[in-house]
Amino acid sequence: MTPVAQRGAAILRRLPNNGAMAEIGVLLAKLSEHVLSKSGASMVLVDSWAPASEQPDHYKATNDDHSKHDKRRADAHKREAMSRVARFGKRVKVLAAPSVEAAEKVDDGSLDLVFIDADHSYEGVKADIAAWLPKVKEGGWVGGHDYRNPDPRFRFGVDRAVDEWATASGAVIETDLNFTWFARV
Ligand SMILES: C[S@@+](CC[C@H](N)C(=O)[O-])C[C@H]1O[C@@H](n2cnc3c(N)ncnc32)[C@H](O)[C@@H]1O
């Protein structure tokens, strides 16, 4: 199984077949395409596809390659993502904006699952959990990527942000394939 298929399987285990989810951080929409093609789900796809010049310092400080794209590369990623999901029509809503801003355009309690995979800094993940958690309906799931990833290149702030939130809220974290994490809301 590819890493994308592993993340997809972890999501599809929890997402109702015709459920609604948001993916926060889309890049090329490979994961989005996987979920859309293997379910009847609808997806809100959130990505700023922004160049490094527009990224916050805490994101660039992680050294994550995705925080350092130039405009031409970021635009190419967006085009590729759009073409990958075009065939799914109305099942897809794209919010091309910073994630916290995009959250304002989504109704509270409207989603079965939110998958956080954008700015992996502590500040970024903390802000995304705060902004997107209210969008999940009771009994739904919040989760994300690169939790407890032993690869030093991916040891950003995810663990700290998720663990702090879990301790404060009493949420129980489950892990799944390819360093994904999930908690019931
Ligand atoms: C790790 S990639 C996403 C990978 C994708 N989820 C997958 O599984 O294939 C991270 C993406 O998050 C986006 N991103 C980073 N910070 C963001 C923010 N604050 N708001 C919206 N998108 C952001 C980047 O533009 C990048 O495309």
The ligand as an ORCA input file, in Angstrom:
! r2SCAN-3c Opt
* xyz 0 1
  C       1.639     17.885      3.645
  S       0.840     18.763      2.371
  C      -0.759     18.009      2.283
  C      -0.727     16.575      1.797
  C      -2.076     15.949      1.538
  N      -2.958     16.022      2.695
  C      -1.895     14.486      1.163
  O      -2.141     13.606      2.016
  O      -1.491     14.227      0.015
  C       0.562     20.298      3.175
  C      -0.252     21.316      2.387
  O      -0.801     22.230      3.343
  C      -0.858     23.516      2.775
  N      -0.896     24.481      3.884
  C       0.070     24.744      4.782
  N      -0.320     25.654      5.677
  C      -1.588     25.989      5.344
  C      -2.549     26.863      5.909
  N      -2.299     27.581      7.014
  N      -3.733     26.958      5.307
  C      -4.020     26.232      4.204
  N      -3.160     25.373      3.628
  C      -1.951     25.245      4.195
  C       0.362     23.603      1.884
  O       0.107     24.547      0.856
  C       0.494     22.150      1.372
  O      -0.084     22.013      0.091
*
